Amino acid sequence: MVPIYLCDDDPKIRRIIREKLEREILISGYDMKVVMDTGSPRELLAVVGESGKRGIYFLDVDLKDQEYTGFTLGQALRAIDSRGFLIYVTAYRELAFETFRYKVEALDYIVKENQEEMFQDVRRCLQVSAERMKQEQEEDRPYFTVRFMDTVRHVPMEEILYFETGDKSHRIILRTLTESIDFTGSIQELEQTLGRQFLRVHRAYLVNTRQIKGLDMKGRKVLFPDGETCYFSRNKKKALLQVMETKTSI
């Protein structure tokens, strides 16, 4: 079940949108539920932080809050739910371009001027969200969920190069094709939970075998497509050669 959240400081607007959402969910049979409508950004963030689920968020821009606007609330939600759907519902059409400046990756920007048009846009947003999630399920793209500081990230498994033990105790560095993420963890636990796709090639490295481009036998290094390398132990040479033979035969 996908949770839906509303945040608007106008109780009347919240009630109208909630009724429309619940009606559309019932008619269309979506696996969704409106779990909260509130005028408090902090209350919303607290509930979302405890949920840990991907959600759909209908947010007002002008929240009349001392700390949050709809856009800064969107940024805070992105830090918790990086794959959630953000939809802005507001009376200020001219502020639509602010979604790009704040880099919140909003799904849509709905204007309240015409109630019937607003309802059509709300209906479309639910439909698009449902279609995207269905497509993702069909693709069955696995993700590794990592928590660091106040952020939760869902990293596609296929983009991970390797995990490396950090300089400090219980610190792990996740290397991907585009970034490095430092988080608290245990490389032993990762080795046990991630499965056969990942191979412990050194006491400090757990590599994604599908990302191995080649081996530097003299330097005892694993080579990756982006030029990254990591060391492997002598006793892992045979296992790595088997991986390379398998990749060549496919």
QUIQUIHU-V420573 format. One record per pair of residues at least 6 apart in sequence whose C-alpha atoms are under 7 Angstrom apart, sorted by the first residue. I is the first residue (numbers start at 1). J is the second residue. Records with the same first field share a line. If there is no record, write none. Layout:
I=J  J
This chain:
1=31  32  33
2=31  32  33  54  55
3=32  33  34  35  55  56
4=32  33  34  35  55  56  57
5=34  35  36  37  56  57  58
6=14  36  37  38  57  58  59
7=37  38  39  40  41  58  59  60
8=14  38  39  59  60  63
9=39  63
14=37
22=34
24=123
25=32
38=44
41=68  73
45=77
49=80
54=81  83  84
55=84  85
56=84  85  86
57=85  86  87
58=86  87  88  89
59=70  87  88  89
60=70  88  89  90
61=69  70  71  88  90
62=69  70
63=69  70
71=99  102
74=104
75=104
78=104
79=150  151  152
80=151  152
81=152
82=152  153
85=106  107
86=106  107
87=106  107  108  109
88=108  109  110
89=109  110  111  112
90=110  111  112
91=111  112  113
92=111
93=111
96=109
99=105  106
110=118  121
111=118
112=118
142=156  157
143=154  155  156  157
144=154  155  156  157
145=153  154  155
146=152  153  154
147=153  183
148=183
159=176  177
160=175  176  177  208
161=175  176  177  207  208  211
162=174  175  205  206  207  208
163=172  173  174  175  205  206  207
164=172  173  174  204  205  206
165=171  172  173  187  204  205
166=172  173
170=184  185  186
171=182  183  184  185
172=182  183  184  185  186
173=180  181  182  183
174=180  181  182
175=181
177=226
191=200  206
197=208  209
198=206  207  208  209
199=206  207  208  209
200=206  207
201=207  232  233  236
202=231  232  233
211=224
212=222  223  224
213=223  224  225
214=222  223  224
215=221  222  223
216=222
220=231  232
221=229  230  231  232
222=229  230  231  232
223=229
